[in-house]
Protein backbone atom coordinates (compact mmCIF):
# COMPACT_ATOMS: atom_id res chain seq x y z
CA UNK A 1 0.00 0.00 0.00
CA UNK A 2 1.35 3.45 -0.93
CA UNK A 3 1.71 5.62 2.20
CA UNK A 4 -0.61 8.60 2.40
CA UNK A 5 2.18 10.92 3.50
CA UNK A 6 5.88 11.15 4.27
CA UNK A 7 7.73 12.88 7.08
CA UNK A 8 10.60 15.25 6.37
CA UNK A 9 12.89 17.35 8.53
CA UNK A 10 11.98 21.01 8.04
CA UNK A 11 15.61 22.01 8.51
CA UNK A 12 17.63 19.56 6.44
CA UNK A 13 14.94 18.13 4.19
CA UNK A 14 15.81 14.51 4.99
CA UNK A 15 13.06 11.92 4.84
CA UNK A 16 12.28 10.36 8.23
CA UNK A 17 11.17 6.74 8.01
CA UNK A 18 10.04 6.28 11.64
CA UNK A 19 6.64 7.96 11.94
CA UNK A 20 6.72 7.73 15.76
CA UNK A 21 9.62 10.18 16.04
CA UNK A 22 8.99 13.77 17.09
CA UNK A 23 12.53 15.06 16.60
CA UNK A 24 14.94 14.90 13.67
CA UNK A 25 17.02 11.67 13.85
CA UNK A 26 19.81 13.37 11.86
CA UNK A 27 20.61 15.83 14.63
CA UNK A 28 18.92 18.96 13.30
CA UNK A 29 17.14 21.23 15.76
CA UNK A 30 14.10 21.23 13.49
CA UNK A 31 10.43 20.42 13.44
CA UNK A 32 9.36 17.44 11.38
CA UNK A 33 6.74 18.13 8.73
CA UNK A 34 4.22 16.04 6.82
CA UNK A 35 4.43 15.84 3.04
CA UNK A 36 1.18 14.53 1.56
CA UNK A 37 1.12 12.44 -1.59
CA UNK A 38 -1.95 14.35 -2.74
CA UNK A 39 -0.81 17.81 -3.81
CA UNK A 40 -4.46 18.78 -4.39
CA UNK A 41 -6.85 19.38 -1.51
CA UNK A 42 -9.61 16.84 -2.11
CA UNK A 43 -12.59 17.23 0.22
CA UNK A 44 -13.83 14.10 1.99
CA UNK A 45 -17.54 13.31 2.64
CA UNK A 46 -17.38 14.20 6.33
CA UNK A 47 -18.23 17.21 8.45
CA UNK A 48 -15.80 18.96 10.77
CA UNK A 49 -12.05 18.68 10.37
CA UNK A 50 -12.25 15.32 8.59
CA UNK A 51 -13.62 17.10 5.57
CA UNK A 52 -9.90 17.78 5.11
CA UNK A 53 -8.83 14.16 5.67
CA UNK A 54 -6.56 14.31 2.60
CA UNK A 55 -4.18 16.59 4.52
CA UNK A 56 -4.42 15.00 7.97
CA UNK A 57 -1.88 12.33 9.03
CA UNK A 58 -4.47 9.63 9.72
CA UNK A 59 -6.08 7.03 7.49
CA UNK A 60 -9.59 7.10 8.95
CA UNK A 61 -11.52 9.76 10.86
CA UNK A 62 -12.17 9.80 14.57
CA UNK A 63 -15.87 10.58 14.75
CA UNK A 64 -17.71 12.58 15.85
CA UNK A 65 -15.35 15.53 15.48
CA UNK A 66 -16.27 19.15 14.87
CA UNK A 67 -14.21 21.71 13.04
CA UNK A 68 -13.66 25.40 12.41
CA UNK A 69 -16.30 27.46 10.64
CA UNK A 70 -15.62 30.47 8.44
CA UNK A 71 -18.10 33.30 7.99
CA UNK A 72 -18.44 37.00 7.42
CA UNK A 73 -20.09 39.42 9.80
CA UNK A 74 -21.30 42.70 8.33
CA UNK A 75 -21.64 44.45 11.67
CA UNK A 76 -18.09 43.62 12.78
CA UNK A 77 -16.74 44.58 9.35
CA UNK A 78 -18.51 47.94 9.52
CA UNK A 79 -17.25 48.64 13.03
CA UNK A 80 -13.68 47.95 11.91
CA UNK A 81 -14.01 49.61 8.51
CA UNK A 82 -12.97 46.48 6.61
CA UNK A 83 -14.44 45.33 3.31
CA UNK A 84 -13.11 41.75 3.12
CA UNK A 85 -12.94 40.42 6.66
CA UNK A 86 -13.54 36.70 7.25
CA UNK A 87 -13.85 35.19 10.72
CA UNK A 88 -12.79 31.67 11.57
CA UNK A 89 -14.44 30.50 14.77
CA UNK A 90 -13.44 27.35 16.62
CA UNK A 91 -15.84 27.06 19.51
CA UNK A 92 -19.51 26.47 20.19
CA UNK A 93 -22.01 28.52 18.18
CA UNK A 94 -24.73 26.16 16.84
CA UNK A 95 -26.43 28.85 14.76
CA UNK A 96 -23.21 29.17 12.75
CA UNK A 97 -22.54 25.44 12.62
CA UNK A 98 -19.72 25.64 15.18
CA UNK A 99 -19.91 22.51 17.33
CA UNK A 100 -16.68 22.26 19.32
CA UNK A 101 -18.23 21.43 22.67
CA UNK A 102 -15.12 22.30 24.70
CA UNK A 103 -15.25 25.83 23.25
CA UNK A 104 -11.67 25.75 21.97
CA UNK A 105 -9.73 25.09 18.77
CA UNK A 106 -7.62 22.69 20.81
CA UNK A 107 -10.16 20.06 19.73
CA UNK A 108 -8.65 20.40 16.26
CA UNK A 109 -5.37 19.18 17.76
CA UNK A 110 -6.77 16.48 20.01
CA UNK A 111 -8.85 14.54 17.49
CA UNK A 112 -6.17 13.71 14.87
CA UNK A 113 -3.58 13.16 17.62
CA UNK A 114 -5.78 10.58 19.35
CA UNK A 115 -6.61 8.87 16.06
CA UNK A 116 -2.98 8.80 14.91
CA UNK A 117 -1.91 7.20 18.20
CA UNK A 118 -4.62 4.57 17.72
CA UNK A 119 -3.31 3.80 14.25
CA UNK A 120 0.31 3.62 15.46
CA UNK A 121 -0.25 1.17 18.30
CA UNK A 122 -2.36 2.80 20.96
CA UNK A 123 0.12 4.19 23.51
CA UNK A 124 -1.31 6.58 26.10
CA UNK A 125 -0.57 10.25 25.39
CA UNK A 126 0.76 12.50 28.16
CA UNK A 127 -0.40 16.09 27.73
CA UNK A 128 0.84 19.20 29.54
CA UNK A 129 -1.70 22.00 29.36
CA UNK A 130 -2.67 25.37 30.76
CA UNK A 131 -6.29 24.20 30.53
CA UNK A 132 -7.82 24.30 27.05
CA UNK A 133 -5.67 21.58 25.47
CA UNK A 134 -6.21 19.32 28.45
CA UNK A 135 -9.97 19.81 28.25
CA UNK A 136 -9.96 18.93 24.55
CA UNK A 137 -8.07 15.68 25.12
CA UNK A 138 -10.30 14.91 28.09
CA UNK A 139 -13.39 15.35 25.92
CA UNK A 140 -12.15 12.90 23.29
CA UNK A 141 -11.13 10.47 25.99
CA UNK A 142 -14.68 10.60 27.32
CA UNK A 143 -16.22 10.17 23.86
CA UNK A 144 -13.93 7.38 22.67
CA UNK A 145 -12.98 5.64 25.92
CA UNK A 146 -9.33 6.21 25.10
CA UNK A 147 -6.97 6.67 28.10
CA UNK A 148 -5.03 9.93 28.49
CA UNK A 149 -2.69 11.44 31.08
CA UNK A 150 -3.11 15.19 31.58
CA UNK A 151 -0.89 17.50 33.65
CA UNK A 152 -2.08 21.04 34.41
CA UNK A 153 -1.41 23.86 36.88
CA UNK A 154 -3.68 23.48 39.90
CA UNK A 155 -5.42 26.78 39.16
CA UNK A 156 -6.58 25.32 35.82
CA UNK A 157 -8.49 22.43 37.42
CA UNK A 158 -11.86 24.25 37.04
CA UNK A 159 -11.27 24.24 33.24
CA UNK A 160 -11.09 20.45 33.10
CA UNK A 161 -14.62 19.32 32.30
CA UNK A 162 -16.26 17.13 29.71
CA UNK A 163 -19.74 16.95 28.21
CA UNK A 164 -19.82 13.18 28.76
CA UNK A 165 -18.66 11.31 31.88
CA UNK A 166 -14.93 10.56 31.69
CA UNK A 167 -13.53 7.33 33.11
CA UNK A 168 -10.10 7.04 31.47
CA UNK A 169 -8.27 10.20 32.54
CA UNK A 170 -5.28 10.36 34.88
CA UNK A 171 -5.22 14.04 35.86
CA UNK A 172 -2.27 15.56 37.71
CA UNK A 173 -2.55 19.07 39.16
CA UNK A 174 0.74 20.86 39.82
CA UNK A 175 1.00 23.64 42.39
CA UNK A 176 2.78 25.90 39.90
CA UNK A 177 2.45 27.30 36.41
CA UNK A 178 2.43 25.83 32.91
CA UNK A 179 6.22 25.41 32.86
CA UNK A 180 5.99 23.30 36.02
CA UNK A 181 3.26 21.18 34.42
CA UNK A 182 5.51 20.57 31.41
CA UNK A 183 8.36 19.43 33.67
CA UNK A 184 6.13 16.91 35.45
CA UNK A 185 4.65 15.66 32.18
CA UNK A 186 8.15 14.91 30.86
CA UNK A 187 8.69 12.50 33.78
CA UNK A 188 5.36 10.74 33.23
CA UNK A 189 5.81 10.43 29.47
CA UNK A 190 8.81 8.14 30.10
CA UNK A 191 6.64 5.59 31.96
CA UNK A 192 6.25 2.41 29.86
CA UNK A 193 2.99 2.46 27.91
CA UNK A 194 2.96 6.26 27.67
CA UNK A 195 4.18 8.63 24.99
CA UNK A 196 4.64 12.42 25.04
CA UNK A 197 1.90 14.14 23.08
CA UNK A 198 4.63 16.31 21.61
CA UNK A 199 3.22 19.82 21.53
CA UNK A 200 4.48 21.73 18.50
CA UNK A 201 6.57 18.70 17.46
CA UNK A 202 3.40 16.66 16.96
CA UNK A 203 2.57 16.73 13.23
CA UNK A 204 -1.03 15.61 13.86
CA UNK A 205 -1.52 18.53 16.21
CA UNK A 206 -0.21 21.09 13.73
CA UNK A 207 -2.05 19.67 10.74
CA UNK A 208 -5.27 19.55 12.76
CA UNK A 209 -4.95 23.25 13.56
CA UNK A 210 -4.05 23.87 9.95
CA UNK A 211 -7.65 23.08 9.01
CA UNK A 212 -8.50 26.63 10.13
CA UNK A 213 -6.61 27.93 7.10
CA UNK A 214 -7.98 25.16 4.85
CA UNK A 215 -11.59 25.85 5.83
CA UNK A 216 -11.19 29.59 5.34
CA UNK A 217 -9.63 29.19 1.91
CA UNK A 218 -12.19 26.64 0.74
CA UNK A 219 -14.98 28.94 1.97
CA UNK A 220 -13.64 32.17 0.45
CA UNK A 221 -11.93 30.66 -2.60
CA UNK A 222 -8.52 32.24 -1.96
CA UNK A 223 -5.59 32.50 0.45
CA UNK A 224 -6.03 35.58 2.66
CA UNK A 225 -3.62 38.50 2.56
CA UNK A 226 -3.44 38.67 6.36
CA UNK A 227 -3.97 36.17 9.20
CA UNK A 228 -4.59 37.28 12.81
CA UNK A 229 -4.26 35.07 15.90
CA UNK A 230 -3.22 35.32 19.54
CA UNK A 231 -0.36 32.99 20.45
CA UNK A 232 1.25 31.40 23.47
CA UNK A 233 3.47 28.83 21.82
CA UNK A 234 2.69 29.93 18.26
CA UNK A 235 1.94 26.38 17.17
CA UNK A 236 -1.34 27.43 15.57
CA UNK A 237 0.45 30.10 13.56
CA UNK A 238 3.06 27.59 12.38
CA UNK A 239 0.17 25.33 11.36
CA UNK A 240 -1.46 28.15 9.37
CA UNK A 241 1.84 28.83 7.59
CA UNK A 242 2.34 25.16 6.73
CA UNK A 243 -1.24 24.83 5.47
CA UNK A 244 -0.80 27.93 3.31
CA UNK A 245 2.36 26.45 1.75
CA UNK A 246 0.40 23.31 0.83
CA UNK A 247 -2.37 25.44 -0.66
CA UNK A 248 0.15 27.31 -2.81
CA UNK A 249 1.47 23.98 -4.11
CA UNK A 250 -2.13 22.99 -4.86
CA UNK A 251 -2.28 25.96 -7.23
CA UNK A 252 -6.02 26.61 -6.96
CA UNK A 253 -6.14 29.34 -4.31
CA UNK A 254 -3.27 31.77 -4.86
CA UNK A 255 0.49 32.03 -4.90
CA UNK A 256 1.37 34.37 -2.00
CA UNK A 257 1.68 33.39 1.66
CA UNK A 258 -0.60 35.26 4.07
CA UNK A 259 1.16 37.70 6.36
CA UNK A 260 1.03 36.43 9.94
CA UNK A 261 -0.18 38.95 12.55
CA UNK A 262 0.30 37.41 15.98
CA UNK A 263 -0.56 38.82 19.38
CA UNK A 264 0.50 38.32 22.97
CA UNK A 265 -1.08 39.62 26.15
CA UNK A 266 0.82 42.20 28.19
CA UNK A 267 2.79 42.04 30.35
CA UNK A 268 3.96 38.53 29.27
CA UNK A 269 5.22 39.06 25.71
CA UNK A 270 8.48 37.14 25.10
CA UNK A 271 7.67 36.44 21.45
CA UNK A 272 6.99 40.10 20.76
CA UNK A 273 10.23 41.13 22.46
CA UNK A 274 12.40 38.62 20.58
CA UNK A 275 10.79 39.31 17.20
CA UNK A 276 11.02 43.10 17.50
CA UNK A 277 14.73 42.63 18.23
CA UNK A 278 14.90 40.33 15.16
CA UNK A 279 16.53 37.64 17.31
CA UNK A 280 16.04 33.94 16.61
CA UNK A 281 16.72 33.14 20.28
CA UNK A 282 14.52 34.07 23.21
CA UNK A 283 16.65 35.46 26.06
CA UNK A 284 14.67 34.98 29.30
CA UNK A 285 16.34 37.85 31.15
CA UNK A 286 15.47 40.28 28.34
CA UNK A 287 12.26 38.86 26.89
CA UNK A 288 10.45 37.63 29.99
CA UNK A 289 11.89 39.18 33.15
CA UNK A 290 9.78 38.50 36.24
CA UNK A 291 7.93 35.82 34.27
CA UNK A 292 5.86 34.47 37.16
CA UNK A 293 4.66 37.94 38.13
CA UNK A 294 3.87 38.85 34.51
CA UNK A 295 1.93 35.63 33.94
CA UNK A 296 -0.22 36.43 36.94
CA UNK A 297 -1.33 39.74 35.40
CA UNK A 298 -2.61 38.66 31.96
CA UNK A 299 -6.28 38.21 31.08
CA UNK A 300 -5.46 35.13 28.95
CA UNK A 301 -3.07 32.80 30.75
CA UNK A 302 -3.25 30.21 27.94
CA UNK A 303 -0.93 32.60 26.06
CA UNK A 304 1.89 32.25 28.60
CA UNK A 305 4.21 29.54 27.28
CA UNK A 306 7.77 30.05 28.54
CA UNK A 307 9.29 27.60 26.04
CA UNK A 308 7.61 28.27 22.68
CA UNK A 309 8.88 26.66 19.44
CA UNK A 310 10.30 29.97 18.30
CA UNK A 311 13.95 29.38 17.43
CA UNK A 312 13.69 25.78 16.18
CA UNK A 313 13.98 25.39 12.38
CA UNK A 314 10.53 25.33 10.87
CA UNK A 315 9.24 27.12 13.98
CA UNK A 316 7.71 30.49 14.69
CA UNK A 317 10.71 32.66 13.83
CA UNK A 318 10.88 31.08 10.39
CA UNK A 319 7.10 31.41 9.94
CA UNK A 320 7.23 35.13 10.78
CA UNK A 321 10.25 35.68 8.57
CA UNK A 322 8.83 33.84 5.55
CA UNK A 323 5.48 35.67 5.77
CA UNK A 324 6.86 39.13 6.65
CA UNK A 325 5.00 38.75 9.91
CA UNK A 326 4.12 41.24 12.62
CA UNK A 327 3.81 40.81 16.39
CA UNK A 328 1.47 42.80 18.66
CA UNK A 329 1.54 43.48 22.38
CA UNK A 330 -2.02 43.81 23.72
CA UNK A 331 -2.87 45.30 27.15
CA UNK A 332 -5.73 43.80 29.15
CA UNK A 333 -7.85 46.92 28.67
CA UNK A 334 -7.70 46.60 24.87
CA UNK A 335 -8.51 42.91 25.19
CA UNK A 336 -11.57 43.74 27.28
CA UNK A 337 -12.74 46.28 24.69
CA UNK A 338 -12.31 43.70 21.93
CA UNK A 339 -14.25 41.11 23.92
CA UNK A 340 -17.15 43.56 24.18
CA UNK A 341 -16.93 44.25 20.44
CA UNK A 342 -17.17 40.54 19.57
CA UNK A 343 -20.10 40.04 21.93
CA UNK A 344 -22.02 42.97 20.47
CA UNK A 345 -21.35 42.26 16.78
CA UNK A 346 -20.83 38.52 16.38
CA UNK A 347 -23.07 37.49 19.27
CA UNK A 348 -20.74 35.11 21.09
CA UNK A 349 -18.69 35.24 24.26
CA UNK A 350 -15.10 34.90 22.99
CA UNK A 351 -12.29 33.12 24.76
CA UNK A 352 -9.90 35.74 26.19
CA UNK A 353 -7.29 34.66 23.62
CA UNK A 354 -9.77 35.39 20.82
CA UNK A 355 -10.33 38.83 22.30
CA UNK A 356 -6.56 39.47 22.27
CA UNK A 357 -6.43 38.51 18.58
CA UNK A 358 -9.26 40.94 17.81
CA UNK A 359 -7.49 43.71 19.72
CA UNK A 360 -4.41 43.10 17.56
CA UNK A 361 -6.55 43.54 14.46
CA UNK A 362 -7.78 46.86 15.85
CA UNK A 363 -4.16 47.94 16.42
CA UNK A 364 -3.24 46.99 12.85
CA UNK A 365 -6.10 49.10 11.48
CA UNK A 366 -5.22 52.09 13.63
CA UNK A 367 -1.55 51.92 12.58
CA UNK A 368 -2.38 51.45 8.86
CA UNK A 369 -0.52 48.14 8.79
CA UNK A 370 -3.34 46.62 6.73
CA UNK A 371 -5.59 48.10 4.07
CA UNK A 372 -9.36 48.40 4.42
CA UNK A 373 -9.91 46.34 1.26
CA UNK A 374 -7.32 43.62 2.02
CA UNK A 375 -8.50 40.02 2.45
CA UNK A 376 -8.21 39.36 6.18
CA UNK A 377 -8.76 36.20 8.24
CA UNK A 378 -9.34 36.67 11.97
CA UNK A 379 -8.92 33.41 13.88
CA UNK A 380 -11.16 33.39 16.96
CA UNK A 381 -9.69 30.35 18.66
CA UNK A 382 -12.46 29.73 21.16
CA UNK A 383 -15.68 30.85 22.76
CA UNK A 384 -19.29 29.99 23.35
CA UNK A 385 -18.78 28.83 26.93
CA UNK A 386 -22.01 30.41 28.16
CA UNK A 387 -24.04 28.51 25.58
CA UNK A 388 -22.18 25.26 26.35
CA UNK A 389 -23.27 25.52 29.97
CA UNK A 390 -26.86 26.02 28.83
CA UNK A 391 -26.89 23.09 26.38
CA UNK A 392 -24.82 20.49 28.23
CA UNK A 393 -24.32 19.01 31.67
CA UNK A 394 -20.65 19.49 32.46
CA UNK A 395 -18.73 16.73 34.22
CA UNK A 396 -15.75 17.98 36.20
CA UNK A 397 -12.54 15.93 36.08
CA UNK A 398 -10.97 15.49 39.50
CA UNK A 399 -7.19 15.24 39.93
CA UNK A 400 -5.79 11.83 40.74
CA UNK A 401 -2.77 13.56 42.30
CA UNK A 402 -1.94 17.11 43.40
CA UNK A 403 1.81 17.70 43.59
CA UNK A 404 4.28 20.51 44.24
CA UNK A 405 6.97 21.08 41.60
CA UNK A 406 9.74 20.27 44.12
CA UNK A 407 8.18 17.07 45.46
CA UNK A 408 9.78 13.69 44.67
CA UNK A 409 8.06 12.05 41.70
CA UNK A 410 8.39 8.38 42.75
CA UNK A 411 4.93 8.20 44.30
CA UNK A 412 3.37 9.84 41.24
CA UNK A 413 5.10 7.44 38.85
CA UNK A 414 4.08 4.43 40.95
CA UNK A 415 0.46 5.58 40.99
CA UNK A 416 0.49 6.11 37.22
CA UNK A 417 1.92 2.62 36.66
CA UNK A 418 -0.98 1.16 38.65
CA UNK A 419 -3.49 3.21 36.67
CA UNK A 420 -1.97 2.06 33.37
CA UNK A 421 -2.31 -1.56 34.49
CA UNK A 422 -6.04 -0.97 34.83
CA UNK A 423 -6.63 1.30 31.83
CA UNK A 424 -3.84 0.76 29.30
ABEGO torsion letter per residue (X at the ends): XBBABBBBBAAAGBBBABAABABBAAGBBBBBBBBBABABBBBBBBBEAAAAAAABABABBBOBBBBBBBBBBAAAAAAAGBABBBBBBBBBBAAAGBABAAGBAAAAAAAAAAAAAAAAGGBBBBBBBAGAAAAAAAAAAAAAGBBBBBBBBAAAAAABBBABBBAABBBBBBBBBAAAAAAAAAAAAABBGBBBAGEAABAAAAAAAAAAAAAAAAAAGBBBABBBBBBAAGAAAAAAAAAAAAAAAAGAAEABBBBBBBBBBOABBAAAAAAAAGBABBBAAAABBGAAAAAAABABAAABBABBBAABBGBAAAAAAAAGBBBBBBBAAAAAAAAAAAAAAAGBBBBAAAAAAAAAAAAAAAAGABBAABBBBBBBAEEGAAAAAAABBBBBBBBABBBBAABBAAAAAAAAAAAAAAAX
